């Protein structure tokens, strides 16, 4: 149980394109979803926290107009990288949690984004 | 946020037990100790978590010091598939808390 599906797993696109990444909790309702970014040989960096039906809370230094997050239902959150540039190339990972913060987070397999 | 300290890397041979240490001297009374691991090119995977008592599950055991200032993740018999980066993270019990990943311990397992 507790499966999180992330789509697409890999995307290559031209500079200036907007890219949408989906994160779905397949067998549970996620009260909270998180988005992370990971550069090569570095640890995960939390970008934002989103609760269903409310605006996402972004971490310091993360541009909310650049990384649009929508959490329209208890099973789906999307991250849109708007007008992507090569420096946005990274491994984007979502996670979902049910219940309180004492509960584990369940992670998707990540989306590798390459901007040419 | 309360921080954790882990060794950068550890090595083990296959079939041997592995003890991964984590220091968290500034832990608060309501912080849970969570462990996750990340295999190459994958998202992190939940391993185990606990508050005060030692915990066991099918993946590992978590031994928590009596003063809660340190903990140890125990893999009873390492396999090649256990080679990963292991993260020890403290989380509060509030609904809005989040996981902050440190650098973790890179575990190498040799055949």
Contacts between the chains, C-beta under 8 A, distances in Angstrom:
chain1	res1	chain2	res2	distance
A	4	B	43	7.8
A	6	B	43	7.4
A	31	B	95	7.7
A	32	B	95	7.6
A	32	B	96	7.9
A	34	B	98	6.4
A	34	B	99	7.2
A	36	B	101	7.8
A	43	B	87	7.7
A	43	B	101	4.6
A	43	B	102	6.4
A	43	B	103	5.4
A	43	B	104	6.6
A	44	B	38	7.8
A	44	B	44	6.9
A	44	B	101	4.3
A	45	B	101	7.6
A	46	B	98	5.9
A	46	B	99	7.1
A	46	B	100	6.5
A	46	B	101	7.7
A	49	B	96	7.3
A	49	B	98	5.6
A	91	B	41	7.9
A	93	B	43	4.7
A	93	B	44	7.4
A	94	B	43	7.9
A	95	B	43	7.3
A	95	B	44	7.6
A	95	B	99	7.6
A	100	B	93	6.3
A	100	B	94	7.5
A	100	B	95	5.5
A	101	B	32	7.9
A	101	B	91	5.4
A	101	B	92	6.0
A	101	B	93	6.0
A	101	B	94	5.6
A	101	B	95	6.1
A	101	B	96	7.1
A	101	B	97	3.6
A	101	B	98	7.6
A	102	B	32	5.3
A	102	B	49	7.8
A	102	B	51	7.9
A	102	B	91	7.1
A	102	B	93	5.1
A	104	B	34	6.8
A	104	B	46	4.1
A	104	B	49	6.2
A	105	B	36	7.9
A	105	B	46	6.8
A	105	B	99	5.9
A	106	B	46	6.5
A	107	B	36	7.9
A	107	B	43	3.5
A	107	B	44	4.8
A	107	B	45	6.8
A	107	B	46	7.8
A	108	B	43	5.2
A	109	B	42	5.6
A	109	B	43	5.1
A	110	B	41	7.5
A	110	B	42	6.6
A	110	B	43	4.8
A	112	B	41	7.9
